[in-house]
Structure formats: structure tokens, C-alpha cells
Amino acid sequence: MKYILHAPEKLNYSVQLPASKSISNRALIIHALEGRHLRPDNLSDCDDTKVIIRALQDNPYEIDIMASGTAMRFMTAYLAATNSGEHIITGTDRMKHRPIGVLVDALRRLGAEIDYMGEIGYPPLRIRGRQLEGGAIEVPGHISSQFISALVIAGPAMTNGMQLRLTEGVISRPYIDLTLCTMRDFGADVDWTGPDTIEVKPQPYQPKSYIIENDWSAASYWYEALAFNQHSDSRIQLKGLMDGSRQGDSVARYLFSLLGVKTQFETTELGVPTTVRLKRSPMRVPRLEYTFINQPDLAQTFVVTCALLNIPFHFKGLSTLRIKETDRIEALIREMRKLGYIILSNADNDLIWSGDRCEPQPEPVIETYDDHRMAMAFAPACTFYPGLIINNPHVVTKSYPLFWEHLRQAGYNIEERP
């Protein structure tokens, strides 16, 4: 399946963004640990959240989380730390090559019974659930924040709680902070007790009515679309976002202010979802340098945006992109070259564009590599490349199932071909 894209001349659209899958997935595991009394409201309808809902509701012996890294990490810790019986947890071929050894090792040290069903260090896993003793452990903090979040979410269910020390640095700290805040919302006693140490007390979660805000990661693609549109009266309204959001990707509003898109909130009342109004501005920086160690999911958006706006960049802190749905660093280099941009990476954790160009392909076809963010980050590029083709476009269901329908409503022409 392919989509052929043409952008409208003008944008004037109000978007009902999807709920945050990051918050949804955390809230669902916490909801299960507290006894499933009050289900969170405004849950995401994306694939990653649906697989967690199905696993918790159906409790099958073999749990297939498909391509969801969050579900793999969170469900592994949940199954290991509860009296849930024996399960096998597996996923796609790509998931079976995404490392999980750090999390498994940590859970084993806490008393979990987990066996590898194939290659050591990777799914699938056999897990025999039980209440864990907990205690003090050390875990490398530079590999994936999801390992850390999975552990601390399960901490209140452990007999002695948990004292977790992170070694070798901490990446994506806003995602860990988001986890701690969500846990506290449900009554957990958890906090940083030092720059690299988290303490979780053995205090059970409490039932609570809980509303999930909408997704700042999804918002970034609409910022990008407006940044590309040349009509002076173009506007975008984004519904359900919060000023002062705990989502790390809310930094997109500040970065896009440097790229010609200004943000205005209808209300700045703390904790209240509102409508965000986006407006174009002629002011842009001549070059952008930023370290995405705390917001790696925004990297694809800003690589495409800056290059097409002719803004050279140096983006650092991207080491985790190698172990996402695909190797996002190599995927970006390959697909941007199709559009005529020579992107370099002189290490595992950076991407650089100094303005170097090459001959673009006459009819570029963007491969998505089973990666939802590749599809969504490249879609607005049709503003500069009319007729841009996106292969396997339905990968967006992983986080934003209505993405293409929303583009159509905004005026994009999308032609479907086999």
C-alpha cells in the first residue's frame, strides 16, 4: 500500500489530537496494580495502548505485544512482579531483536523468574509471576528510560519497595519524571533522593478518577506542517493539550518558535486541557543545535523540518534511535538523501546537516521501515515535493490512527495505490 500526497495551499484546521500513549500506557499498568477500580478516561486508541488493554483484560498465556516497545517493557515488569501466573511474552521479528536484558537482569535480582525463549538478552520471554521482595539495585540509565519506568511502576507492589540507583548517566529523564508524576497521582510514595537515585516506598496505589491529556508528540507533525505552509493566513488549532505539560515532547513548542511557528494557549490554568493556536512567524534561526537526549521521538520531525527550511543543524543525544522501531539514524540518512539532502552522523548519537545537497530523486518514495514516526515526519514534506509517496502508510496506527484522516480533513489530497 502507498499514499501519494499533495499539500493544500492554505491550512486552517482544528485538530482533535490523540491521547498521549505515554501517559495511557503508564496509567493502565498502574490501574491494574491498584485493583482496576476506576479506568482512566481518554485512553489512547493507538496500537501500543490496545495491546496493553488486551493483555490485561484477556490475560492469555501467550501475550503478543506486536511492535510496542513500551508494552514489552511495562508488561514484563508487571507480569514478573504480580501473582499473574505463567506467561510467554513475544512480539514482531523486530521486537525479538530489541534488547531487554537490562530489565530482565534487574527483575531477576529483585527475585523474578524470567527465562529467555530464544536469544539471550532479547524477547520472547517466559515469566512466572509472583510478589517480589524488592530492595536496592543498580541499573544502567543510559540505555532506555522505559526500563527504568517499568521497574519503578512495579515498585509499590514489592514487599520492601525499591531503591534504584542509575549508573552511567540518565537519558530521556522527562519520561522518567512523567512516570513518577503519574505514580504520585495514584497515591504512590516515590521520588528522586539524589541525582541518580529513585526510592519507591511499599505503599499501594489508590483508585482515582484520571483524565489523560492529548499527545505532544502527535502535535509536532502539525507544527511541521504549518512551518512548511507558505500562506500568511494559515492557522492550526490543537485540542486537548496543557500548558506546563509533563510530557517531555512539549518542548516542541519552544523549538518550533525558533523555526517560525508561534504558540498561544487559550488557557494557561495548570492541569487543564485546552486549545493551542499555532501561527506562522517570519522569524527563524539561521542554524539549530540541540541535544535530544530527553526527547528522542522528536528527532525525525526536526531533521525533516530544518533541512526543508534550509536551516543547517547539529542534533546530539540520539543513541537510542538505533534501537527504536528501526535504526532511525540510518533510516533518516537514507530517506533524506532521496529528497536531495546529505545528512551525516559521525557517531552513534548525532545527526548533522551543513547545507550539503545532492540530486533528489524525480519521484521519491519514502520507506517507513514499520516505523510510525518515519511516516508522520515525512508526510508534510509533500508541501515541497508534490506527489511524494509514502510506503506502508498504515504504520501510523502505532500512535496516531487518525493521522491520514486528519490530513485529509485539513485539505491534503491523499491518493491510495496498491
DOROKOL-742605 format. One line per field, with one value per residue (C-alpha): y, x, z; residue number from 1; residue in one letter. Coordinates in steps of 0.5 Angstrom, whole numbers. Layout:
<sites>
north	Y, ... .
east	X, ... .
up	Z, ... .
resi	NUM, ... .
resn	A, ... .
</sites>
This chain:
<sites>
north	0, 7, 14, 20, 26, 34, 39, 45, 52, 54, 51, 53, 47, 45, 38, 33, 30, 23, 22, 21, 14, 15, 17, 12, 6, 8, 9, 3, -1, 3, 2, -6, -6, -2, -7, -4, 0, 7, 6, 12, 17, 19, 13, 13, 9, 7, 0, 1, 2, -3, -9, -7, -7, -13, -17, -14, -16, -23, -25, -30, -35, -32, -25, -22, -14, -14, -8, -4, -3, 0, -5, -10, -7, -5, -12, -15, -12, -12, -20, -21, -17, -20, -26, -27, -34, -36, -33, -32, -25, -24, -19, -18, -20, -13, -13, -20, -16, -10, -11, -13, -16, -10, -10, -18, -18, -12, -16, -22, -19, -17, -24, -25, -32, -30, -34, -33, -37, -35, -31, -29, -21, -21, -23, -27, -29, -34, -30, -34, -28, -27, -22, -19, -17, -11, -8, -4, -5, -1, -1, 3, 9, 11, 5, 6, 10, 5, 0, 5, 7, -1, -2, 4, 3, -4, -2, 0, -8, -10, -12, -8, -2, -1, 4, 4, 7, 9, 9, 11, 17, 18, 19, 21, 24, 27, 21, 18, 24, 23, 16, 19, 24, 19, 14, 20, 22, 15, 15, 12, 15, 16, 21, 22, 22, 24, 26, 19, 15, 14, 11, 7, 6, 0, 4, 1, 5, 8, 8, 15, 18, 20, 24, 23, 29, 29, 28, 33, 28, 28, 36, 36, 34, 40, 45, 42, 42, 50, 51, 49, 52, 59, 62, 68, 67, 59, 57, 51, 49, 43, 41, 38, 40, 43, 49, 46, 39, 34, 31, 32, 33, 39, 42, 42, 49, 52, 49, 51, 58, 58, 56, 61, 58, 61, 58, 61, 57, 59, 58, 57, 54, 49, 42, 44, 41, 47, 49, 51, 56, 56, 62, 63, 68, 70, 70, 64, 62, 61, 55, 50, 46, 42, 35, 31, 26, 28, 28, 23, 22, 29, 28, 26, 32, 37, 33, 34, 41, 44, 41, 43, 50, 50, 51, 47, 43, 39, 34, 30, 25, 21, 14, 11, 12, 6, 1, 4, 1, 1, 4, 11, 15, 10, 11, 19, 19, 14, 18, 25, 23, 21, 29, 31, 33, 30, 28, 26, 22, 22, 18, 14, 20, 25, 28, 34, 38, 43, 45, 40, 38, 32, 31, 29, 23, 25, 21, 20, 14, 15, 8, 8, 1, -1, 6, 11, 17, 16, 16, 22, 26, 26, 27, 34, 35, 34, 41, 42, 35, 35, 28, 25, 18, 14, 7, 3, 9, 5, 4, 11, 7, 5, 12, 16, 12, 18, 22, 21, 22, 29, 31, 30, 34, 39, 40, 35, 30, 23, 18, 11, 6, -2 .
east	0, 2, 0, 1, 1, -1, -1, -6, -5, -7, -8, -14, -16, -17, -14, -17, -10, -10, -9, -2, 0, 6, 1, -4, 1, 3, -4, -6, -1, -2, -9, -8, -3, -9, -14, -17, -23, -23, -21, -17, -21, -19, -14, -10, -13, -7, -4, 1, -4, -9, -4, -4, -11, -12, -6, -9, -17, -16, -9, -7, -2, 2, 2, 4, 5, 7, 12, 10, 17, 13, 8, 14, 18, 12, 8, 15, 16, 8, 8, 14, 12, 5, 1, -1, 1, 6, 6, 10, 11, 13, 13, 15, 21, 24, 22, 26, 32, 31, 35, 31, 37, 38, 31, 31, 37, 34, 28, 32, 36, 29, 27, 23, 23, 24, 27, 29, 26, 31, 37, 40, 38, 32, 25, 21, 21, 18, 15, 13, 9, 10, 10, 18, 22, 24, 30, 36, 39, 43, 41, 45, 41, 44, 40, 33, 28, 23, 27, 27, 20, 18, 22, 19, 12, 12, 16, 10, 8, 14, 15, 20, 19, 25, 32, 34, 41, 42, 49, 53, 48, 41, 37, 30, 30, 23, 20, 22, 19, 13, 13, 14, 9, 3, 5, 4, -3, -5, -2, 5, 11, 16, 22, 29, 33, 39, 41, 42, 37, 30, 26, 20, 16, 12, 6, 0, -3, -10, -16, -17, -21, -16, -16, -10, -8, -7, 0, 5, 9, 3, 3, 10, 7, 2, 8, 12, 6, 5, 12, 12, 6, 7, 0, 1, -6, -5, -7, -7, -11, -9, -14, -13, -6, -4, 1, 6, 5, 9, 11, 18, 16, 12, 19, 17, 13, 20, 24, 19, 19, 26, 23, 18, 12, 9, 4, -2, -6, -13, -12, -6, -9, -5, -7, -13, -13, -14, -14, -7, -7, -1, 1, 7, 12, 18, 23, 27, 34, 40, 42, 40, 44, 40, 41, 35, 37, 31, 26, 29, 22, 22, 29, 25, 21, 26, 31, 26, 23, 30, 33, 27, 27, 34, 37, 43, 43, 47, 43, 46, 44, 41, 44, 37, 35, 39, 34, 27, 22, 28, 35, 32, 39, 41, 33, 34, 40, 38, 31, 33, 38, 32, 30, 37, 40, 46, 46, 52, 53, 60, 58, 52, 49, 49, 46, 49, 47, 51, 47, 50, 46, 45, 41, 34, 30, 25, 19, 22, 19, 19, 20, 17, 21, 15, 16, 10, 15, 18, 11, 9, 15, 16, 9, 9, 15, 10, 9, 16, 15, 8, 6, 11, 10, 10, 10, 6, 3, -1, 4, 2, -4, 2, 1, -4, -9, -13, -7, -8, -16, -14, -9, -15, -20, -14, -14, -9, -10, -8, -9, -8, -5, -3 .
up	0, -2, -1, -6, -2, -4, 1, 1, -1, 6, 13, 17, 21, 28, 30, 36, 38, 40, 48, 50, 49, 54, 60, 57, 58, 65, 67, 65, 69, 75, 74, 74, 80, 84, 83, 77, 80, 76, 69, 66, 62, 55, 54, 47, 41, 38, 37, 43, 48, 45, 46, 54, 54, 51, 55, 62, 60, 57, 61, 55, 57, 51, 50, 43, 44, 37, 36, 42, 46, 52, 52, 52, 58, 62, 62, 63, 70, 71, 70, 74, 80, 81, 82, 75, 74, 68, 61, 55, 52, 45, 39, 32, 29, 30, 37, 38, 36, 41, 47, 54, 58, 63, 65, 66, 70, 74, 76, 77, 82, 85, 85, 79, 75, 68, 62, 55, 50, 44, 44, 51, 52, 47, 47, 47, 55, 60, 66, 72, 76, 84, 89, 89, 95, 92, 95, 93, 86, 81, 73, 67, 66, 59, 55, 55, 60, 59, 63, 69, 68, 68, 75, 79, 77, 79, 86, 90, 89, 92, 99, 101, 96, 91, 92, 85, 83, 76, 73, 67, 66, 65, 58, 57, 64, 63, 61, 68, 71, 68, 71, 78, 77, 74, 80, 85, 82, 84, 91, 91, 95, 90, 89, 87, 93, 89, 82, 80, 86, 86, 92, 92, 98, 99, 99, 95, 89, 91, 86, 83, 77, 72, 65, 60, 56, 49, 46, 45, 40, 35, 36, 33, 26, 26, 28, 22, 17, 19, 19, 11, 9, 6, 6, 11, 14, 15, 22, 26, 33, 37, 42, 49, 51, 57, 59, 63, 61, 64, 57, 55, 48, 50, 49, 41, 42, 44, 39, 33, 36, 33, 27, 25, 29, 35, 40, 44, 50, 51, 58, 62, 68, 71, 69, 65, 58, 53, 45, 43, 37, 32, 28, 23, 24, 19, 25, 24, 27, 22, 25, 30, 35, 40, 45, 44, 50, 53, 47, 42, 39, 36, 32, 26, 26, 27, 22, 16, 18, 19, 12, 8, 11, 9, 17, 18, 24, 29, 33, 39, 44, 39, 41, 43, 36, 34, 38, 36, 31, 26, 26, 26, 25, 18, 16, 16, 13, 7, 6, 7, 1, -3, -2, -4, 3, 5, 13, 16, 23, 26, 32, 34, 38, 33, 26, 22, 16, 14, 8, 3, -3, -8, -14, -11, -14, -19, -16, -8, -5, 3, 6, 13, 16, 20, 24, 25, 26, 19, 16, 20, 20, 12, 10, 11, 6, 1, 1, -2, -6, -9, -10, -5, -4, 3, 3, 8, 11, 16, 21, 24, 28, 33, 36, 32, 28, 25, 22, 15, 16, 20, 14, 9, 13, 13, 6, 4, -2, -1, -7, -5, -9, -8 .
resi	1, 2, 3, 4, 5, 6, 7, 8, 9, 10, 11, 12, 13, 14, 15, 16, 17, 18, 19, 20, 21, 22, 23, 24, 25, 26, 27, 28, 29, 30, 31, 32, 33, 34, 35, 36, 37, 38, 39, 40, 41, 42, 43, 44, 45, 46, 47, 48, 49, 50, 51, 52, 53, 54, 55, 56, 57, 58, 59, 60, 61, 62, 63, 64, 65, 66, 67, 68, 69, 70, 71, 72, 73, 74, 75, 76, 77, 78, 79, 80, 81, 82, 83, 84, 85, 86, 87, 88, 89, 90, 91, 92, 93, 94, 95, 96, 97, 98, 99, 100, 101, 102, 103, 104, 105, 106, 107, 108, 109, 110, 111, 112, 113, 114, 115, 116, 117, 118, 119, 120, 121, 122, 123, 124, 125, 126, 127, 128, 129, 130, 131, 132, 133, 134, 135, 136, 137, 138, 139, 140, 141, 142, 143, 144, 145, 146, 147, 148, 149, 150, 151, 152, 153, 154, 155, 156, 157, 158, 159, 160, 161, 162, 163, 164, 165, 166, 167, 168, 169, 170, 171, 172, 173, 174, 175, 176, 177, 178, 179, 180, 181, 182, 183, 184, 185, 186, 187, 188, 189, 190, 191, 192, 193, 194, 195, 196, 197, 198, 199, 200, 201, 202, 203, 204, 205, 206, 207, 208, 209, 210, 211, 212, 213, 214, 215, 216, 217, 218, 219, 220, 221, 222, 223, 224, 225, 226, 227, 228, 229, 230, 231, 232, 233, 234, 235, 236, 237, 238, 239, 240, 241, 242, 243, 244, 245, 246, 247, 248, 249, 250, 251, 252, 253, 254, 255, 256, 257, 258, 259, 260, 261, 262, 263, 264, 265, 266, 267, 268, 269, 270, 271, 272, 273, 274, 275, 276, 277, 278, 279, 280, 281, 282, 283, 284, 285, 286, 287, 288, 289, 290, 291, 292, 293, 294, 295, 296, 297, 298, 299, 300, 301, 302, 303, 304, 305, 306, 307, 308, 309, 310, 311, 312, 313, 314, 315, 316, 317, 318, 319, 320, 321, 322, 323, 324, 325, 326, 327, 328, 329, 330, 331, 332, 333, 334, 335, 336, 337, 338, 339, 340, 341, 342, 343, 344, 345, 346, 347, 348, 349, 350, 351, 352, 353, 354, 355, 356, 357, 358, 359, 360, 361, 362, 363, 364, 365, 366, 367, 368, 369, 370, 371, 372, 373, 374, 375, 376, 377, 378, 379, 380, 381, 382, 383, 384, 385, 386, 387, 388, 389, 390, 391, 392, 393, 394, 395, 396, 397, 398, 399, 400, 401, 402, 403, 404, 405, 406, 407, 408, 409, 410, 411, 412, 413, 414, 415, 416, 417, 418 .
resn	M, K, Y, I, L, H, A, P, E, K, L, N, Y, S, V, Q, L, P, A, S, K, S, I, S, N, R, A, L, I, I, H, A, L, E, G, R, H, L, R, P, D, N, L, S, D, C, D, D, T, K, V, I, I, R, A, L, Q, D, N, P, Y, E, I, D, I, M, A, S, G, T, A, M, R, F, M, T, A, Y, L, A, A, T, N, S, G, E, H, I, I, T, G, T, D, R, M, K, H, R, P, I, G, V, L, V, D, A, L, R, R, L, G, A, E, I, D, Y, M, G, E, I, G, Y, P, P, L, R, I, R, G, R, Q, L, E, G, G, A, I, E, V, P, G, H, I, S, S, Q, F, I, S, A, L, V, I, A, G, P, A, M, T, N, G, M, Q, L, R, L, T, E, G, V, I, S, R, P, Y, I, D, L, T, L, C, T, M, R, D, F, G, A, D, V, D, W, T, G, P, D, T, I, E, V, K, P, Q, P, Y, Q, P, K, S, Y, I, I, E, N, D, W, S, A, A, S, Y, W, Y, E, A, L, A, F, N, Q, H, S, D, S, R, I, Q, L, K, G, L, M, D, G, S, R, Q, G, D, S, V, A, R, Y, L, F, S, L, L, G, V, K, T, Q, F, E, T, T, E, L, G, V, P, T, T, V, R, L, K, R, S, P, M, R, V, P, R, L, E, Y, T, F, I, N, Q, P, D, L, A, Q, T, F, V, V, T, C, A, L, L, N, I, P, F, H, F, K, G, L, S, T, L, R, I, K, E, T, D, R, I, E, A, L, I, R, E, M, R, K, L, G, Y, I, I, L, S, N, A, D, N, D, L, I, W, S, G, D, R, C, E, P, Q, P, E, P, V, I, E, T, Y, D, D, H, R, M, A, M, A, F, A, P, A, C, T, F, Y, P, G, L, I, I, N, N, P, H, V, V, T, K, S, Y, P, L, F, W, E, H, L, R, Q, A, G, Y, N, I, E, E, R, P .
</sites>
